[in-house]
């Protein structure tokens, strides 16, 4: 397989993964600000004896994709809440965009600070269910890579996946 053919196959792979991941965000209604949607990017390069591949996105995208185990609900994920809950202030604009404005038993709107605290506490307790908005398109596109490419470079799917995604900083 010529190097330019490898580059074309990798470009097609990258574009498919990004397009499907963005589509999944929209379908799963995890796209309220478009910040994560717009941040998904990838770089691929074919070299004579190797390939280079990197996907990037906003940090919270990793948590949306892989999920986060809460104190009570556990998911098969590398992320979990141990002692701190997510900051309620980060949920304020999200709650406004989603139009979340519940009322108390007397019919009054709940204070937004109270609302975001309750949402953060719920996330801390129950976690974030894995959406796999990125993982599924990546694995699907990997299976469609030309067999010759896989054989030539000895690519192992799980290793490739873990090595090509820029992980969030802890």
DOZA-838369 format. One record per atom (N, C-alpha, C): residue number from 0; atom name; x, y, z. Coordinates in nm, 4 decimals, padded with zeros to 6 digits. Last residue first. Example, Ala and Ser with C-alpha at 12.3 -4.5 7.8 and 13.67 -1.06 7.14 Angstrom:
BEGIN
pos:site:u:v:w
1:N:01.2850:-00.2250:00.7080
1:CA:01.3670:-00.1060:00.7140
1:C:01.2900:00.0030:00.7870
0:N:01.3190:-00.5690:00.7800
0:CA:01.2300:-00.4500:00.7800
0:C:01.3200:-00.3300:00.7800
***
This chain:
BEGIN
pos:site:u:v:w
169:N:-00.5085:01.5233:03.4930
169:CA:-00.5675:01.5017:03.6262
169:C:-00.5058:01.5932:03.7278
168:N:-00.6041:01.5963:03.1637
168:CA:-00.5035:01.6101:03.2695
168:C:-00.5715:01.5971:03.4043
167:N:-00.7463:01.3572:02.9375
167:CA:-00.7561:01.4779:03.0207
167:C:-00.6478:01.4790:03.1275
166:N:-00.5576:01.2312:02.6547
166:CA:-00.6337:01.2109:02.7779
166:C:-00.6402:01.3401:02.8584
165:N:-00.5879:01.2205:02.3256
165:CA:-00.5214:01.3015:02.4258
165:C:-00.6080:01.2956:02.5501
164:N:-00.5815:00.9145:02.1697
164:CA:-00.6684:01.0156:02.2281
164:C:-00.5909:01.0904:02.3349
163:N:-00.4109:00.7153:02.0900
163:CA:-00.4375:00.8251:01.9975
163:C:-00.5279:00.9335:02.0536
162:N:-00.3814:00.5099:02.2758
162:CA:-00.2651:00.5917:02.2436
162:C:-00.2985:00.7144:02.1604
161:N:-00.6292:00.3858:02.2853
161:CA:-00.5785:00.4473:02.4063
161:C:-00.4611:00.5426:02.3765
160:N:-00.6490:00.2950:02.0180
160:CA:-00.7505:00.3833:02.0752
160:C:-00.6942:00.4575:02.1964
159:N:-00.4293:00.1251:01.9944
159:CA:-00.4407:00.2426:01.9086
159:C:-00.5366:00.3431:01.9695
158:N:-00.5027:-00.0718:02.1795
158:CA:-00.3822:00.0071:02.2012
158:C:-00.3883:00.1353:02.1194
157:N:-00.7339:-00.1729:02.0568
157:CA:-00.7413:-00.1160:02.1910
157:C:-00.6203:-00.0268:02.2184
156:N:-00.6336:-00.2578:01.7917
156:CA:-00.7416:-00.1599:01.8142
156:C:-00.7389:-00.0956:01.9523
155:N:-00.3118:-00.2560:01.6746
155:CA:-00.4017:-00.3271:01.7642
155:C:-00.5068:-00.2266:01.8111
154:N:-00.1423:-00.2682:01.3692
154:CA:-00.2226:-00.1882:01.4612
154:C:-00.3137:-00.2791:01.5447
153:N:00.0633:-00.3258:01.1860
153:CA:00.0442:-00.4048:01.3066
153:C:-00.0371:-00.3325:01.4120
152:N:00.1009:-00.2078:00.9433
152:CA:00.1434:-00.1328:01.0602
152:C:00.1218:-00.2070:01.1912
151:N:00.0099:-00.4094:00.7677
151:CA:00.1375:-00.3414:00.7454
151:C:00.1888:-00.2738:00.8714
150:N:-00.2450:-00.4807:00.8667
150:CA:-00.1360:-00.5781:00.8642
150:C:-00.0009:-00.5093:00.8543
149:N:-00.3854:-00.2408:00.8288
149:CA:-00.3752:-00.2993:00.9624
149:C:-00.2586:-00.3973:00.9682
148:N:-00.3650:-00.2157:00.5518
148:CA:-00.3130:-00.1114:00.6395
148:C:-00.2902:-00.1671:00.7793
147:N:-00.5019:-00.4423:00.4647
147:CA:-00.3600:-00.4267:00.4312
147:C:-00.2929:-00.3229:00.5213
146:N:-00.7623:-00.3879:00.5406
146:CA:-00.6889:-00.4960:00.6068
146:C:-00.5383:-00.4833:00.5842
145:N:-00.8704:-00.0533:00.5786
145:CA:-00.8251:-00.1596:00.4890
145:C:-00.7367:-00.2605:00.5631
144:N:-01.1109:-00.0011:00.8365
144:CA:-00.9802:00.0307:00.7784
144:C:-00.9367:-00.0833:00.6875
143:N:-01.3381:-00.0796:00.9638
143:CA:-01.3475:-00.0588:00.8191
143:C:-01.2149:-00.0197:00.7546
142:N:-01.2778:-00.0844:01.2294
142:CA:-01.3109:-00.2130:01.1655
142:C:-01.3161:-00.2006:01.0136
141:N:-01.2570:00.1890:01.2743
141:CA:-01.1370:00.1050:01.2795
141:C:-01.1601:-00.0274:01.2072
140:N:-01.5199:00.2704:01.2720
140:CA:-01.4330:00.3115:01.1613
140:C:-01.3063:00.2276:01.1575
139:N:-01.6017:00.1539:01.5176
139:CA:-01.6676:00.1188:01.3912
139:C:-01.5792:00.1526:01.2723
138:N:-01.4388:00.2853:01.7022
138:CA:-01.4282:00.1395:01.6860
138:C:-01.4904:00.0937:01.5552
137:N:-01.5291:00.5510:01.6615
137:CA:-01.3881:00.5155:01.6465
137:C:-01.3736:00.3659:01.6197
136:N:-01.8029:00.5404:01.7201
136:CA:-01.7594:00.5710:01.5832
136:C:-01.6125:00.5332:01.5592
135:N:-01.7767:00.4620:02.0043
135:CA:-01.8450:00.3785:01.9038
135:C:-01.8047:00.4132:01.7608
134:N:-01.6357:00.6793:02.1273
134:CA:-01.5819:00.5428:02.1243
134:C:-01.6457:00.4580:02.0155
133:N:-01.8027:00.9063:02.1189
133:CA:-01.6786:00.9026:02.0412
133:C:-01.6276:00.7592:02.0239
132:N:-02.0231:00.8421:02.2708
132:CA:-02.0453:00.9194:02.1488
132:C:-01.9213:00.9194:02.0596
131:N:-02.0561:00.6973:02.5042
131:CA:-01.9754:00.6379:02.3969
131:C:-01.9942:00.7111:02.2641
130:N:-02.1808:00.7606:02.7357
130:CA:-02.2579:00.7802:02.6125
130:C:-02.1890:00.7140:02.4941
129:N:-02.2073:00.6438:03.0675
129:CA:-02.1271:00.6517:02.9448
129:C:-02.2161:00.6670:02.8219
128:N:-02.3671:00.8539:03.3042
128:CA:-02.3745:00.7313:03.2257
128:C:-02.2883:00.7449:03.0993
127:N:-02.2221:00.9851:03.5783
127:CA:-02.2606:01.0197:03.4416
127:C:-02.2553:00.8911:03.3611
126:N:-02.3437:00.9669:03.9220
126:CA:-02.2439:00.9616:03.8161
126:C:-02.2992:01.0089:03.6827
125:N:-02.5019:00.9849:04.1478
125:CA:-02.5375:00.8869:04.0446
125:C:-02.4359:00.8740:03.9314
124:N:-02.3703:01.1761:04.3169
124:CA:-02.4302:01.0544:04.3716
124:C:-02.4487:00.9460:04.2650
123:N:-02.2897:01.3771:04.1417
123:CA:-02.1942:01.3185:04.2361
123:C:-02.2437:01.1826:04.2866
122:N:-02.5352:01.4389:04.0239
122:CA:-02.4272:01.3845:03.9403
122:C:-02.3243:01.3147:04.0286
121:N:-02.6683:01.5409:04.2495
121:CA:-02.7217:01.4239:04.1795
121:C:-02.6164:01.3581:04.0919
120:N:-02.5107:01.7629:04.3029
120:CA:-02.5177:01.6557:04.4022
120:C:-02.5714:01.5271:04.3394
119:N:-02.5651:01.9136:04.0739
119:CA:-02.4274:01.8683:04.1007
119:C:-02.4267:01.7533:04.2003
118:N:-02.8395:01.9611:04.1171
118:CA:-02.7959:01.8867:03.9982
118:C:-02.6560:01.8308:04.0205
117:N:-02.8290:02.1108:04.3547
117:CA:-02.9012:01.9832:04.3522
117:C:-02.8607:01.8975:04.2321
116:N:-02.6830:02.3342:04.2638
116:CA:-02.6288:02.2503:04.3709
116:C:-02.6951:02.1128:04.3692
115:N:-02.8605:02.4395:04.0791
115:CA:-02.7329:02.3856:04.0303
115:C:-02.6652:02.3001:04.1370
114:N:-03.0712:02.5111:04.2598
114:CA:-03.0926:02.4169:04.1501
114:C:-02.9612:02.3557:04.1038
113:N:-02.9516:02.7023:04.4185
113:CA:-03.0017:02.5781:04.4796
113:C:-03.0184:02.4707:04.3736
112:N:-02.9050:02.8939:04.2249
112:CA:-02.7915:02.8378:04.3003
112:C:-02.8326:02.7060:04.3652
111:N:-03.1647:02.9549:04.1413
111:CA:-03.0722:02.8868:04.0492
111:C:-02.9520:02.8278:04.1199
110:N:-03.4482:02.8811:04.3426
110:CA:-03.3295:02.9636:04.3246
110:C:-03.2284:02.8872:04.2376
109:N:-03.7455:02.7692:04.1909
109:CA:-03.6333:02.7386:04.2804
109:C:-03.5163:02.8295:04.2430
108:N:-04.0462:02.9567:04.1689
108:CA:-03.9274:02.9027:04.1039
108:C:-03.8187:02.8778:04.2082
107:N:-04.3369:02.8511:04.3503
107:CA:-04.2303:02.9480:04.3254
107:C:-04.1136:02.8789:04.2550
106:N:-04.5252:02.6650:04.4224
106:CA:-04.5328:02.7197:04.2873
106:C:-04.4268:02.8235:04.2549
105:N:-04.4968:02.5340:04.6552
105:CA:-04.5830:02.6531:04.6588
105:C:-04.5941:02.7200:04.5218
104:N:-04.3103:02.3376:04.6042
104:CA:-04.4490:02.2967:04.6282
104:C:-04.5473:02.4138:04.6352
103:N:-04.1094:02.4979:04.3434
103:CA:-04.1275:02.4262:04.4695
103:C:-04.2758:02.3935:04.4891
102:N:-04.0222:02.4374:03.9999
102:CA:-04.0907:02.5150:04.1040
102:C:-04.1011:02.4304:04.2306
101:N:-03.7413:02.4449:03.7686
101:CA:-03.8488:02.3810:03.8469
101:C:-03.9055:02.4741:03.9545
100:N:-03.6149:02.5034:03.5015
100:CA:-03.6593:02.6018:03.5996
100:C:-03.7744:02.5411:03.6816
99:N:-03.4188:02.4590:03.2346
99:CA:-03.4566:02.3914:03.3592
99:C:-03.4893:02.4981:03.4631
98:N:-03.3295:02.5192:02.9806
98:CA:-03.4613:02.5671:03.0225
98:C:-03.5111:02.4986:03.1491
97:N:-03.0805:02.4705:02.8877
97:CA:-03.1744:02.3587:02.8844
97:C:-03.3154:02.3996:02.9276
96:N:-02.9579:02.7130:02.9427
96:CA:-02.9736:02.6709:02.8025
96:C:-03.0764:02.5589:02.7896
95:N:-02.9641:02.6987:03.2268
95:CA:-03.0372:02.8059:03.1567
95:C:-03.0621:02.7640:03.0118
94:N:-02.7959:02.4818:03.2737
94:CA:-02.9357:02.4763:03.3199
94:C:-03.0210:02.5807:03.2488
93:N:-02.5556:02.5866:03.1666
93:CA:-02.6164:02.4660:03.1084
93:C:-02.7642:02.4582:03.1464
92:N:-02.4981:02.7906:03.3430
92:CA:-02.5324:02.8244:03.2044
92:C:-02.6001:02.7069:03.1346
91:N:-02.4538:02.6212:03.5800
91:CA:-02.5493:02.7320:03.5739
91:C:-02.5926:02.7634:03.4306
90:N:-02.2565:02.4362:03.6102
90:CA:-02.3852:02.3876:03.5604
90:C:-02.4869:02.4999:03.5390
89:N:-02.0430:02.5474:03.7308
89:CA:-02.0232:02.5027:03.5927
89:C:-02.1545:02.4574:03.5288
88:N:-02.1290:02.5818:03.9918
88:CA:-02.1191:02.7007:03.9059
88:C:-02.1021:02.6623:03.7587
87:N:-02.1022:02.3316:04.1156
87:CA:-02.2342:02.3769:04.0719
87:C:-02.2282:02.4964:03.9764
86:N:-01.8399:02.1142:04.0348
86:CA:-01.8736:02.2493:04.0806
86:C:-02.0085:02.2957:04.0260
85:N:-01.9016:01.7721:04.1322
85:CA:-01.8716:01.8718:04.0292
85:C:-01.9125:02.0110:04.0772
84:N:-01.7719:01.6794:04.4591
84:CA:-01.8751:01.6776:04.3556
84:C:-01.8407:01.7826:04.2499
83:N:-01.5075:01.4850:04.5922
83:CA:-01.5587:01.6161:04.5510
83:C:-01.6678:01.5991:04.4467
82:N:-01.4292:01.2253:04.6379
82:CA:-01.4658:01.3063:04.7534
82:C:-01.5252:01.4419:04.7159
81:N:-01.4689:01.0738:04.3917
81:CA:-01.4185:01.0156:04.5154
81:C:-01.4639:01.0978:04.6361
80:N:-01.6158:00.9797:04.0987
80:CA:-01.6163:01.0844:04.1999
80:C:-01.5733:01.0189:04.3302
79:N:-01.4165:00.8421:03.8302
79:CA:-01.5147:00.8314:03.9384
79:C:-01.5053:00.9533:04.0298
78:N:-01.3095:00.6785:03.5286
78:CA:-01.3345:00.8004:03.6049
78:C:-01.4374:00.7762:03.7147
77:N:-01.2940:00.4547:03.3715
77:CA:-01.1750:00.4897:03.4495
77:C:-01.1959:00.6115:03.5407
76:N:-01.5849:00.2441:03.3953
76:CA:-01.5178:00.3640:03.3468
76:C:-01.3927:00.3911:03.4293
75:N:-01.8611:00.1053:03.4255
75:CA:-01.7317:00.0522:03.3850
75:C:-01.6550:00.1650:03.3163
74:N:-02.0252:00.2647:03.7019
74:CA:-02.0151:00.2332:03.5602
74:C:-01.8750:00.1789:03.5323
73:N:-02.2388:00.2690:03.9781
73:CA:-02.1045:00.2419:03.9275
73:C:-02.1121:00.2035:03.7808
72:N:-02.4124:00.4787:04.1920
72:CA:-02.4160:00.4060:04.0651
72:C:-02.2744:00.3911:04.0135
71:N:-02.3128:00.6073:04.4288
71:CA:-02.4060:00.4949:04.4365
71:C:-02.4102:00.4122:04.3088
70:N:-02.1175:00.7937:04.3558
70:CA:-02.1055:00.7267:04.4855
70:C:-02.1961:00.6036:04.4936
69:N:-02.0532:00.7323:04.0034
69:CA:-02.0935:00.8139:04.1169
69:C:-02.0735:00.7371:04.2461
68:N:-01.8279:00.7155:03.7349
68:CA:-01.8986:00.6443:03.8414
68:C:-01.9301:00.7406:03.9545
67:N:-01.8779:00.8555:03.4230
67:CA:-01.8121:00.8740:03.5522
67:C:-01.8941:00.7976:03.6560
66:N:-01.8107:00.8157:03.0665
66:CA:-01.8936:00.8155:03.1864
66:C:-01.8095:00.8355:03.3113
65:N:-01.6878:00.8325:02.8222
65:CA:-01.6586:00.7150:02.9049
65:C:-01.7468:00.7043:03.0289
64:N:-01.8107:01.0775:02.7217
64:CA:-01.7936:00.9561:02.6414
64:C:-01.7807:00.8320:02.7294
63:N:-01.8058:01.2622:02.9280
63:CA:-01.9329:01.2332:02.8613
63:C:-01.9237:01.1012:02.7850
62:N:-01.5344:01.2610:02.9834
62:CA:-01.6264:01.2162:03.0875
62:C:-01.7637:01.1833:03.0282
61:N:-01.4363:01.3647:02.7467
61:CA:-01.3914:01.2318:02.7887
61:C:-01.4863:01.1746:02.8931
60:N:-01.5502:01.6193:02.7466
60:CA:-01.5931:01.5219:02.6465
60:C:-01.5524:01.3799:02.6833
59:N:-01.4165:01.7785:02.9220
59:CA:-01.5387:01.7139:02.9706
59:C:-01.5951:01.6135:02.8702
58:N:-01.2042:01.8773:02.7582
58:CA:-01.1803:01.7770:02.8623
58:C:-01.3083:01.7047:02.9050
57:N:-01.2658:01.8952:02.4078
57:CA:-01.2762:01.9556:02.5403
57:C:-01.2643:01.8456:02.6453
56:N:-01.0385:01.6922:02.2105
56:CA:-01.1697:01.7514:02.2384
56:C:-01.1634:01.8188:02.3746
55:N:-00.8484:01.5116:01.9631
55:CA:-00.8598:01.6006:02.0774
55:C:-01.0038:01.6499:02.0898
54:N:-00.6557:01.2440:01.8408
54:CA:-00.7868:01.3085:01.8474
54:C:-00.7894:01.3932:01.9734
53:N:-00.3980:01.1425:01.6280
53:CA:-00.4325:01.2072:01.7546
53:C:-00.5703:01.2697:01.7421
52:N:-00.1520:00.9382:01.4833
52:CA:-00.2933:00.9718:01.4902
52:C:-00.3222:01.0315:01.6273
51:N:00.0827:00.8252:01.2561
51:CA:00.0596:00.9076:01.3730
51:C:-00.0864:00.9505:01.3690
50:N:00.2528:00.5283:01.1539
50:CA:00.1461:00.6266:01.1368
50:C:00.1324:00.7033:01.2672
49:N:00.5568:00.4102:00.9948
49:CA:00.4613:00.4255:01.1050
49:C:00.3507:00.5221:01.0661
48:N:00.7366:00.4134:00.7915
48:CA:00.7335:00.2955:00.8779
48:C:00.6349:00.3047:00.9932
47:N:00.6755:00.6525:00.6357
47:CA:00.7184:00.5268:00.5728
47:C:00.7046:00.4020:00.6616
46:N:00.3640:00.7873:00.7660
46:CA:00.5081:00.7963:00.7431
46:C:00.5539:00.6612:00.6885
45:N:00.0682:00.9656:00.7729
45:CA:00.1318:00.8410:00.7314
45:C:00.2789:00.8685:00.7050
44:N:-00.1203:01.1189:01.0206
44:CA:-00.0085:01.1328:00.9281
44:C:00.0507:00.9954:00.9011
43:N:-00.3883:01.3089:01.1543
43:CA:-00.3337:01.1797:01.1129
43:C:-00.2210:01.2042:01.0139
42:N:-00.5749:01.4642:01.4008
42:CA:-00.4605:01.4775:01.3110
42:C:-00.4101:01.3372:01.2806
41:N:-00.8949:01.6038:01.4874
41:CA:-00.8017:01.4932:01.4747
41:C:-00.6904:01.5244:01.3764
40:N:-01.1471:01.7251:01.7138
40:CA:-01.0544:01.7417:01.6026
40:C:-00.9602:01.6215:01.5985
39:N:-01.4018:01.8863:01.8781
39:CA:-01.3549:01.7552:01.8322
39:C:-01.2704:01.7738:01.7066
38:N:-01.5092:02.1353:01.9342
38:CA:-01.3725:02.1075:01.9783
38:C:-01.3171:01.9740:01.9269
37:N:-01.7732:02.1516:01.8579
37:CA:-01.6747:02.2253:01.7790
37:C:-01.5303:02.1916:01.8162
36:N:-01.8868:01.9912:02.0626
36:CA:-01.9062:01.9590:01.9209
36:C:-01.7964:02.0228:01.8358
35:N:-01.8313:02.1430:02.2896
35:CA:-01.7706:02.0114:02.2725
35:C:-01.7743:01.9704:02.1257
34:N:-01.9883:02.3720:02.2250
34:CA:-01.8461:02.3834:02.2571
34:C:-01.7749:02.2503:02.2374
33:N:-02.2591:02.3637:02.1954
33:CA:-02.1780:02.3367:02.0751
33:C:-02.0279:02.3465:02.1017
32:N:-02.4295:02.3680:02.4088
32:CA:-02.3510:02.4893:02.3821
32:C:-02.2698:02.4802:02.2534
31:N:-02.5659:02.1181:02.3911
31:CA:-02.6403:02.2411:02.4151
31:C:-02.5601:02.3677:02.3854
30:N:-02.5347:01.8460:02.3281
30:CA:-02.4746:01.9465:02.2430
30:C:-02.5364:02.0834:02.2670
29:N:-02.6484:01.6062:02.3780
29:CA:-02.5367:01.6466:02.4637
29:C:-02.4605:01.7599:02.3955
28:N:-02.8456:01.4588:02.2452
28:CA:-02.8796:01.5858:02.3104
28:C:-02.7746:01.6260:02.4145
27:N:-02.7822:01.2507:02.0867
27:CA:-02.7956:01.2213:02.2297
27:C:-02.8305:01.3457:02.3124
26:N:-02.7566:01.3803:01.8402
26:CA:-02.8628:01.2813:01.8591
26:C:-02.8888:01.2537:02.0067
25:N:-02.5265:01.5364:01.8888
25:CA:-02.6537:01.5998:01.8567
25:C:-02.7698:01.5047:01.8845
24:N:-02.3362:01.3372:01.9344
24:CA:-02.3597:01.4414:02.0348
24:C:-02.4951:01.5070:02.0137
23:N:-02.3484:01.1976:01.6900
23:CA:-02.3935:01.1328:01.8136
23:C:-02.4207:01.2353:01.9232
22:N:-02.2307:01.3864:01.5213
22:CA:-02.3693:01.3450:01.4981
22:C:-02.4275:01.2812:01.6244
21:N:-01.9725:01.3858:01.6242
21:CA:-02.0540:01.5082:01.6308
21:C:-02.2022:01.4763:01.6120
20:N:-01.9009:01.1239:01.5601
20:CA:-01.9001:01.1668:01.7001
20:C:-01.9858:01.2922:01.7173
19:N:-01.9168:01.1313:01.2797
19:CA:-02.0087:01.0468:01.3554
19:C:-02.0147:01.0863:01.5027
18:N:-01.7077:01.3159:01.2194
18:CA:-01.8454:01.3396:01.1728
18:C:-01.9462:01.2586:01.2554
17:N:-01.4845:01.1852:01.3353
17:CA:-01.5260:01.3186:01.3811
17:C:-01.6711:01.3456:01.3429
16:N:-01.4775:00.9450:01.1860
16:CA:-01.4885:00.9425:01.3322
16:C:-01.5407:01.0764:01.3834
15:N:-01.4462:01.0440:00.9226
15:CA:-01.5637:00.9639:00.9586
15:C:-01.5846:00.9654:01.1105
14:N:-01.1974:01.1714:00.9383
14:CA:-01.3173:01.2489:00.9045
14:C:-01.4447:01.1752:00.9438
13:N:-01.0278:00.9496:00.9977
13:CA:-01.0396:01.0645:01.0885
13:C:-01.1694:01.1413:01.0643
12:N:-01.0672:00.7891:00.7626
12:CA:-01.0939:00.7364:00.8970
12:C:-01.1197:00.8518:00.9944
11:N:-00.9705:00.9632:00.5676
11:CA:-01.1099:00.9185:00.5612
11:C:-01.1544:00.8664:00.6982
10:N:-00.7049:00.9783:00.6504
10:CA:-00.7868:01.1002:00.6446
10:C:-00.9353:01.0641:00.6448
9:N:-00.6305:00.7098:00.6155
9:CA:-00.6300:00.7688:00.7499
9:C:-00.7132:00.8967:00.7554
8:N:-00.6522:00.6865:00.3379
8:CA:-00.7320:00.5984:00.4247
8:C:-00.7404:00.6559:00.5661
7:N:-00.4628:00.8778:00.2585
7:CA:-00.6041:00.8937:00.2209
7:C:-00.6944:00.8101:00.3104
6:N:-00.2301:00.7588:00.3628
6:CA:-00.2728:00.8903:00.4107
6:C:-00.4201:00.9142:00.3787
5:N:-00.2230:00.5275:00.2062
5:CA:-00.2360:00.5154:00.3518
5:C:-00.2871:00.6477:00.4087
4:N:-00.1796:00.6430:-00.0401
4:CA:-00.3042:00.5676:-00.0186
4:C:-00.3304:00.5509:00.1302
3:N:00.0731:00.7478:00.0006
3:CA:-00.0375:00.8411:-00.0248
3:C:-00.1728:00.7722:-00.0090
2:N:00.2232:00.5095:00.0350
2:CA:00.2080:00.6023:00.1465
2:C:00.0935:00.7012:00.1248
1:N:00.0728:00.2100:-00.0995
1:CA:00.1546:00.3307:-00.1117
1:C:00.1230:00.4283:00.0013
0:N:00.0858:-00.1179:00.0000
0:CA:00.0000:00.0000:00.0000
0:C:00.0898:00.1235:00.0000
***
